[in-house]
Amino acid sequence: MKKKGCLFLSLLLLMGLAACSGGAGDLQDFQGKWFDVNGETVLEFSGDQLTVSFRNWSDVYTVHLESEGSLRYINSDKDYEFGAMSKLQILDDGTLSAYEQILDAEGHDYHFVREEALAAEREIRDKSKDLPKTIASREIETFSLTLKIDGVSYGLDEDWPHGNFSWSLERLEDGSYQNDVDIMGDSYIAARYNGTEDASYAEGLADLIQELELPSLNGYYKTNNVRSHSYYLYVKYASGEKLEIGASGDAADTCPFDVNALMAYVKDKVQEGPYF
């Protein structure tokens, strides 16, 4: 009877410990500090308590794990997640990702890593591809240029409205081209153009690409995990040839081609907003 009593008490003790550590146990892999690669926000896990700090501000949350299909998240027990920051997605490499969820904010992209990984995440890496440095075709199927601007101008004329640029040209079944330009301000479209062009317009753009000697840069891509700004040029030709030039993060502080000369080709079509 005494042995049974001791066994019973041991089981109760183990169950109690499991109950007390259940939430924290699920979060064991995340205990300690995490640092935002793209900014100054710091996370510190202690059991199921998460302190979110930014400069002189901090707040404490009770957190738990949750899943949506194959995706895993760390979320707050509060209705509004983490205020300015969305719930934390657990990426396949074990790092944590979130986005800024306040209207009119800068669209900050949070990416949290351990302190010892911070320098490597911010280090610029050359991810250039060995692509042909000549393009024979002049028949464009798809063209796109995106500029995510955050403290950089890429040499654009001052009379362009400030914001993130997106310009695409895509061939339609009848041989014409859909031409779309959007320049995004903080929470609105600052300028835009949506229209169709004939084949000669696309041919002129193909000629400009050759004049600017952009194929000599084909495959150029440098990046790090600081996602503050970026540029990316992609062109697909009817011949199957492709042109890709890009960079992101601190690697995108300067652009190796004349962005202004490209944007000038569509400039007379763009109408300023704002468009809400």
N, C-alpha and C positions, 0 to 999 in steps of 0.2 A: 504493500500500500504506500509505503514511504517512497519507494522508487517510482511508482506511478505518479505520485504527487510531484516529485522533483521533475519528472519528464514533462508533466503538464505545465508546471511553472516555466520550464525552459522553452516550451513551445510558445507560451504566452509572451515571454520576453522577446523571442525572435520575431513573432508577429508584430509586437509593439515597435521594435526597431525598424522593421520593414515599413510599417505605416508611417513612422516619423520621417524616414529618409526617402519615401517613395518619390515625391516630386523632385527632390534634389538629386536622387539617384539617377533619374532619367536624364538629368542635366549634368552629370558628372564630367562629361567630355568638354564642357564649356566653362568650368569653374575658373575664376581668375580674370585677368584683364584682356580686353580686345581693343584694338586701335583702328580707327577709320583711315584707310589708305588715302582717301580723297579729301580729308579734312582734319578737324581737331576733336571730334567726338570720341569718347572713351566709354566702353562698356565694362562693368565689373560684376561678375556672377559670384554670389555667395549663397550656396544652397539654391532655393527657388526664388531668391531675391536678386533683382537686377538693378544696379545703379547706372543711370545714363548721365554722363557728364559732358558739358561743353563749356570750355573756358571757366567762368565763375558760376555757372548754373548747373544744378544736378537735380535728379528726381529718382525716386525708388519705386520699383514695380514688383509685384508678385507675378511670376511667369510660369508657363507650362509649355509642353510640346504638343503640337497638333499636326495633322496630315491632311493633304488634299490630293487624293490620288497618289502619285509617286513622289509628290513634293512634300518636304518636311519644313516646319516652321517653329520658331519660338515666339510666343505671343503673350501679351499682357492680359491679366484678368480684368483690366479696365475696358470699358466699351470702346474707347478711342485709341486702342493700341498704344503707341508710344508718342502720342501728340503729333509733333512734326514728322516723326519717322514712322514708317509702316512697320508691320511685324517683320521679324527677321527670318529670311529664308536660309536654310542650311544647304549650302551648295555641295556638289559631289566631292569637291576637294576639301570639305570640312570647314571652309570659311563661311562667313555670314554676310548676307546681302540685304539691303533695304532701300527704299526710295523715299524722297521727300513728298509729303502728301498735303501740302498747304498751297492753296491757290495764290498766285502772284509771287510764289517763291522761285528760287533759281533752278528747281528741279535737281537738287543734289542727289548724287548716287552714292549711297553708303556701301562700303566694302570693308568688313572688319576682319583683321588677322591678328595673330599673336605678335607681341612686340619684336620678337626675334626674326619674324618674317617681314617686318615693315620695310626695311631697306631694300630687300630683294624685290618686293612688290612694286616699289617706286622706281626701280632701276630700269632704264630704257633698254629694250631688247630689239634687235634687228630680226624681223620676221619676213624679210623680203623673199619673194619667190623668183625662181629662175625662169622668167617668161621671155618670149621673143622680144627683141628691142626694135623691131620693125613691124609695121602693119601695112599690108598690101591693099586691103579692101577700103573702099570709100562709101560703102553702103551700110549705114548704121541701122541696127535693129533696136537697140536700147542704149540710152545715154542717161547717166545720173551723176549729179554732183551734190554732195551734202557738206555743209560747213556748220559745225557746232562751235559757236563762238563764245568764249568766256575770257575776256581780257585780252583777246588777240583780234587783229583786223585782217590779216592775210593780204594787206595792201589794197583793200577795196576802197574805191572812191568814197569820199566823205558824204556825198549826197545819197548813197545807199542807206535805207533805214537800218538801224542797228537791230540785229537779231540773228537767229539761226536760219541758214539758207538751205532750201531744198529745191532742186531743179531736175526735172526728168523729161525725157523725150522718148516716146515709144511708138514704133511703127504699127499701124492698124492694118486690117485685112485689105482695105482698098488702096494701100500704098501711101496714104497720108500719115501724119504723125500727130499724136496727142502731146501737147506741150504744156507742162504744169510747173509753175513757180510759186513757192510759198516762203515768205520770210516771217518767222515767228518772233513776236515780241515776248514780254514776260507772261502774258496770259491772253494774247490775241494775235491775229495775223496782221502784221504791220504792212505787208504788201503781197500782192499775188497776181498771177496770170494763169488762166486756163483757156486754151484754144487749140486749134488744129493748124498744121503747117503742111505745105506740099513737099515733095521729095527734094526739091532744090534747097530748101532750108536745111535739111539734114545733111545734104551734100556739102553745103557751105560750112557747117559745123565740123564735118569730117576733114575738110581742107584746113580749117583753123587748127585742129588738133595736130595736123602734120606740120603746119607753119610754126607752131609753138614747140615742135620736137618732143611732144609728150611721150611717143612710143619709146624713146630712149630711157625713160624712167619706168617702163613697164615692170610690174612686180614689186616696186618699192613699197615697203610697209615697215614702220617702226612703231613700237608701242610700249607702254607700261600699264599698270592697273590704276593709274590716276586718270580718271575719266572726265576731266574738267572741260576739255575741248578736243576737237578732231576734225579732220577733213577726209573725204573719200571720193574718188573719181572712178567710175566704172563705165566702160563702153563695150557693148557686144555687137559684133559685125555679122552681116549675112554669111560671110565666109567661115564663120565659127571662131575667128580671131577675137581675142579679148584684150582690153586695156584696163589695168588696175593700178591705182596709185593711192596711197593713204597713209595716215598716221593718227595716233590717238594719245591722249594724255600729254605729259610734258614733252614727248617726242614730236608733238604737233605744234610746238611754239612757232616754228617757221615752216613755210611751204616751199617745196623745191620747184614749183611751176607757177606761172602767172595767173592767179585766180581771177584778177581783175580783167584780164584780156578775155577769159572765157565768159565771165558774167556780162561783159559788155555786149556780147553777141545777142543776149536776150533782153538787155536793159530797156530798150525803147518800148517793149511790150508790157512791162510791169507797171501796175497801178498801185499807188500807195493807199493804205487803209486809214484807220484800223478796221479790220473785219472781225466781228465778235462771233 
